[in-house]
Amino acid sequence: MRQLLNRYGWLLLAGLVFFTLLGQRGLNEPDEGRYAEIAREMNLDGDWLVPHMNGLPHFQKPPIIYWLTALSLRTFGHRDWAARLPSAMMALGTVVCTYLAALRLFDSRSIAVQSALVLTTLAGFFAMSRLLTPDMTMTFWITASITAALYRRHWWFFILMGLGFLTKGPMALVVPLCAVIGWQWRAIPEAKLDPPWLRGLMLTLGISLSWFITLAILDHRLFEYFWRYELVERFGSSTHGRSKPFWFFFAILPVALLPWVFTLPLRRIWQRCRSTPFTSWQTLLLGWIILPLIILSFSGSKLPTYILPLMPAFAICIACSLPSLRRAWTVALPTAFCLIALDSVISQNNDHLGVQASSRELVVKLREQEPDADEALLFACETRTEGLAYYAEHLLHITRRESDLTGTPTAEQATYLYATAHDCAEQLTNGPSAHGIVRTDTFQKHFDHRKWRIIATAGAFSLVANHGSHVPAL
């Protein structure tokens, strides 16, 4: 038993970190609620080609994250931990790939285990392992593709890149290519990887673009949407409302790399740059980190999650600087328990999460207080709270801006959409029984307090009801 723990203890720790209390926290808005609801509707309507959100086509992300989540919900039921299970499994897979990559680079089991321990307990990596978003899934494909290249599994290198693109887009190609080119730059002839670039990239592009091309053939207007809005404008403009200064990721990285950032060998790296030539493993790690980080920094769209695919490379860099495997365990064990405890504390403080609060408790309170709530109209007014639809298992009426609908809505679709918050309040005030989520400040501004009441609150959200409801006021 002791021998097994010595050999596979890092894997056991990773499993405990990623899966313990996975469903304790309700699905956070806006991202987790949205992805879970799209997966729920995919199971409901059986359309696995065109994702739908609130019954409306939703093309903002490729389908792999929806497929994995829908399969998990279908297999394990309508549970929060089942919705998050794909991310947790992909995090575990990323740790395994990082272990294998480090083992290949250094031929040292100690450094490989240290790399796995560091990655498992990085604050940013831990946080994303327990969130339903495409980022961890893409990170797994990226790390697996680089690992496949190092083990000379060339066709898998290209296939995995394609799956990464089909999860979240171009960074799934940028990061592996930069890493492998970095390796090729300094590798001795005998160690060069020499993948079949032309045929391989054709295979990658075939997988990457398959879903996009299929949908563009079915509706030619989607070609411009995918190319201009989701690719060109996302990178080259602030259209998506995620514009941040150039140095944004350099400010995020120290937090994401806690607590190991204090052991990152920056001085040694700087001295190496000034004195001796880099080795192939160093240029691979630099290609994995530096070029993608520069590209991300120039992008017009920036979110903290975008640096997640770089964390395995940081983990390997940090592992190389640790004095011993014992030291790695000394830091990793208490850090793991602290991270799990922190996540548990956050789950008990949903009301303090603002616009990222879960709507789970709101639905619980609604069903407790209103027996016929399932028969009432359900809406979300100028909020991205598809978690309400997920937990209530009921499609929402929503405001137009939050629908992410491409093109002009059909007559049927228009019946589910409101132009503005004022329009939503006007149409529903004297209508049938209606319950919905609205930001508390929006409610104060647009809803008549004589005809609407607040049932419950969570974070920045209020669950409200019109005069047709018999729910007691809060």
C-alpha positions, 0 to 999 in steps of 0.5 A: 500500500505504501509503495502504491501511495509513493508511486500514485499519491499525486494522482490520488491527491489530484482526484480528491482536489478536483472531485471533492464536494464538486456539487456543493456550490450552485452553478454560477452565473452567467457561464455555468448556468448558460452551458448547463442549460444549453446541454439540458436543452440538447438532451431535451430537443435531441439536436446535437448539431445546433445548440439552443439556449431558451429555444433559440439557436446559440452559435457563440461556442463550438459544440464539444463542451455542450456534448460532454455536459449533455452526456454527463447529465444524461448519464448521471442525472440533473445534478450540479456535480454532473454538470461540472464533471467534464471539467473535473475529468479534463483537469485530471487528464491535464495533470496526467499529461503534464506528468507524462510531458515532464517525464519525457522532457527530464527522464525524472520521475521526481520532476514529473511528480513535482510538476503534477503536484504543482499544477494540481494546487495552482489556485487558478487551475483549481478554480477552473477545474470546478467550473463548467466552462470550455477552458479546462476542456481546451486546456486538456486537448492542448496539453495532450497534443503537446504530450503526444508530440513529445512521444512522437504520436504525430497524428494524435498531435494533429487530431487533439489540436483539432478537438481543442479548436472544436472546443474553444477556437484558435488558441488550441492551435497557437499554443501547441504549435508554438511549443513544438516549434520551440522544441524544434528550434534547439533540438539536436537532429536526433531529437527533432520531432519532424511531424508530417506538417502538411497532411497533419495540418490539413487533418487539424483544419478538417476537424477544427472547421467541420462544425463551422462549415456544416452550419455555414452550408445550412445557413450562409449568413453564419459564415460572416458571423463566425469569421467576422464577429467571433474571430476577427472582432473578438481578437482585434476589437473591443466589440465583445466588451472584454477590452483590458490593458496590455498588461492585464495577464501579467497582473493576473498570472501571480494570483493564478500561480499562487502559492507556487509563484514565490518559487518560480525561478525568474532570476535563474531564467533571466541569467540563463537568457543572458549567458548560455544558449537554451536547451530544447526543453527550455525553448519548448516551455518558452514557446508554450508560454511567451508567444501565446502570452504576447498574442493574448496580450494584443487581443482585444478580448481578455478574460482571466481564464485565457491563460489556463492553457499556459499553466501546465508549462508554468507548473513544469518550470516551477517543478524544476526549481524545487529542491526535492519531492518532499518539499513539493509534498510539504507545500501541496498537501496543505494547499490542497486542503486550503483550496477545498475549504475555500471553495466550501466557504464560497459555496456558503456565501452565494449572496456575496457573489454579485452577478456571479451568484447562483440562482439555485436557491431562488428556484428552491424558494420559488417552488416552496412558496408557489405550488403552481410555479411551473405553470407560470411564465418565467423570464430573465430581464437584462440578466444572463441567468440561464441557471434559472431555466436549468434549475426550473427546467423551463424555458425563459422569456428574455430581453433581446440583448441577452439572447445572443441571437444572430440575425433578425428573430422570426415571428415565433422567436419574437414572442419570447423576446423583449426589446428592453427592461422597460418593455419587459415590465410593461408587457408582463405587469398586466399579463398572466402570472409571471416570475423572473430574475432581474438585477435589483437595481434594474427592478428599482428603476423599471418595475412598478412596486405597486404591481410587482413584489420581490420574493427572494434575492441572491447576489445582485439578483432579485426573484420577482413576481407580478400581481398574478402570483400568490407568493408572499412578499419578501 
